[in-house]
Amino acid sequence: MNGLRARIVVTALLASGAALVTVFLLVAPDLSARLEDTVRARLLAEARLVARLVETPLALGVGGAEIDAIADSAARDTGARVTIVAPDGRVLGESTASGEALGALANHADRPEIKQALANGEGSAVRHSATVEDDLLYVAVSVRRSGRLLGVARVAVPLTGVAEQAAALRRAVAVALVLAFALTAALAALSAPSLAGPLREIMEGARRFATGDMQARIRVSRHDELGELAEILNQSAERLDARFIEGARDRARTEAILKAMEDGVLAVDHKGIVALANDALRNGLEMDDPVGRHYLEAIRQREVGEVIEQVLKTAARFAVEVEIRHLRRFFAIAGVPFPGDQGAPHGAVLTFHDVTERHRVERIRRDFVANASHELRTPLTSIRGFVEALEDGAVDEPPTAKRFLGKIRTHADRMAALVQDLLDLSRLEAGERPPRFEMVEPTEIAEDVLNSFLEPAGRKGITLRHVDAGARPVSSDADRLRRIVENFVDNAVKYTPDGGHVTIHTLPHAAGGARIEVDDDGPGIPPEHLSRIFERFYRVDKARSREVGGTGLGLAIVKHLAEGMGATVSVASNPEKGTRFTVTLPAQPSPVGH
């Protein structure tokens, strides 16, 4: 009892002491800054009042003596130093100088607060003043009438008083915190005995529950939060006892149901040892009998282990969809607690439902709908906007109407290009355009493509060149090959920075065919994008791709064109150094049907 009471008192003192010290450490350092901010706000209000006082005299061109008198009067009223400065930096009035001394003051155009006020309407600065030999806080505001700059009103006060106020406040805060700590210590000493006894009873009851004695009960002797806690623990023990009994009865039924399921079923105990794996699981995951081994040996996939661990830790249902990488198949995995033996922690049971085909169909549908809708929405929105502008009156302004119609034509052409690419891709996939084989010179194709891009490359200062390493004639479809190389060069020219280089290489292939490579020294493609670069609508940089006018289908069409005539396409890239697209033409083409 005494030990628990002492711990309560010590804990309360340590917690309150730490909290009070933290408060002091957080508050004390900011006091000077906060006081300075308060003074700055006050000075800003006073500077604005001074600006109103001198606005009319300055607008009427009143002489310097009257302005100086206004500054002196304002200084007496505010207790601050007041300065009136002309737009060119000349001091027109100064509360600390008059007559010849006023005329001898240096030009203030280079003062930080004056610069800020002239540029932004108000400004402030802290620095040492040579005039009054003290550190001052300056606040300045511009004086304007009808948008015309008349000058700057500046107010300043020494910071000595701010520092003294901050020190006084810190001392007051320290005294208040010490008194609060003393009060907390007294309250903790008085309240500890009333808390220690009930807490010990609750702890003893909790220990009995932890050992599995669910028949134990905690005596409820209070009607406050501690009494409510004891009652909650008693009720929890009753419910747990009932659930343990019910779980034992249901275990046999559960095992029978799991064995009859067509989906894969995996059950592990609280240590992760596999207790059950049905035939559907073994066949679906191509695994040997895992019973008796740890799940990490049976299924070496992190996501599956995470599901098991979540169920073991939380005793709650957990569901995810996971790709089993070595099988390249997707499974919907649902994990629920698996009752253990009486008094033992729960295990976990997982079901594996193969959803690979659904994933494939959904991905194709989702990607196509989303990408096609997105690609069409942007030009349609632009067209609608220009049409509305024409309807609102722009049609009566020939230059504007002509420019809007040009924009409409551009976006309509973009939609037409997208629709045409979709049609081409659909026809290629349907096999409506079989290749026409003939002997093709890769060097001629390369030269033809290079010449067709001289103008767009020249506009960006890009150097185009063709390097032939002795590529042999091959049997191929000249139109398809030309379109493939055009697409590669078009992308290279679009994404290569101004002044870059694009090179077409024609080379012989080791197996007797030929190879055409298009190199650029553009920004390159990050490694994580290379495996998907030939997917439809896939873009590495979506904003950049739309900016240069791409539809996102070019490389997907290239892939189908190549596969249709037995060729292959590939990409290699080094980020920040460039990209190489390659089409490899076999000596004996084997067209792939769609």
QUITAHU-V377221 format. One line per field, one symbol per residue. phi: phi as a letter, one per 40 degrees, with the letter a starting at -180 (. if undefined). psi: psi as a letter, one per 20 degrees, with the letter a starting at -180 (. if undefined). burial: # if it has 24 or more other ideal C-beta (glycine too) atoms within 12 Angstrom, else .. A space follows every 50 residues. Layout:
phi = ???
psi = ???
burial = ???
//
This chain:
phi = .cccccccccccccccccccccdccccdcccccccccccccccccccccc ccccdcdcccgcccccccccccccccccgbcbbbbcdchcccaacbaagc cccccccccccdcccccccbgaaaabaccccbfacbbbbbbcbbafgccb ibbbbabccccccccccccccccccccccccccccccccccdcccccccc cccccccccccgccccbcccbbbbcccccccccccccccccccccccccc ccccccccccccccbbbbcccgccbaacccccccbfbccccgbcccccbc bdcccccccccccbfbcababbccccbfbbbcbbbbcbdccdgcccbabb bbbcbccccccccccccccccccccccccccccccccccccchcccbdcc cccccccccdccccccccccccccccccccgcbccbcacbcdcccccccd ccbccccccbgccbabbbbgcccbcacccccccccdcccdcccccccdgc bbbbbbbcbdchcaabbbbbbccgbddccccbccccgcbcbcccccccgc cgbdcccdccccccbgcbbaababdgbhbbbbbbbccbcbdbcb
psi = ghgggghgggggggghghghhggghhgghigggggghggggghgghhhgh hhhiggghhikqrhghghhgggghhhhijrppppprhjipohqpijqrch hghiqqpjhjpghgggghgihqrqqprpphgjlqpqoppqqqoqpkipph appppqqqighggggggghgggggghhghhgggggghghhighihgghgg ggggghghghijniiqqppojrkbhghhgggggghgggggghhgghhhhi gggghgghhiqhqqpppqaiijpphporhhggghjlqroipirqhhhgom pghghhgghgghhikrppprpqoogiilqppoppprqoparpiqqqbqpp qopokgghggghgggggggggggghhgghgggggghghgghjihhinggg gggghggggghghghggghghggggghghikinqqoprppohhggggggg hijgghhhhjkpppqpopkkpqqqoroggggghghggghggghgipqpja ppppppqqqhjibrpppoqrlairpqhiihijhjqpjpqgngghghhijq ijighgggghgghhjjrqqrqqqopihrqpppppprhnqnqpq.
burial = .......##..##..#...#...#...#..##..##..##.###.##### #.###.##.....#..######.##..#.########.#########... .#..#..#..#.###.##...#####..#.##...#########....## #########..#...#..##..#...#...#..##..#...#..##.### ##..#...#....#.#.#.......#..##..##..#..#...#..#... #..#...#..#.########.#######.##..##.#..#....#..##. #.###.##.###.....#.#.#.#....############.....##### #####...........##..##..##.##..##..#.............. ...#..##..#..##.##..##.##..##...#.#.#..########### ..#..##..#.#####.#..##.#####.#################...# #######.#...#############.......########....##.### #####################.#....#########..#.#...
//
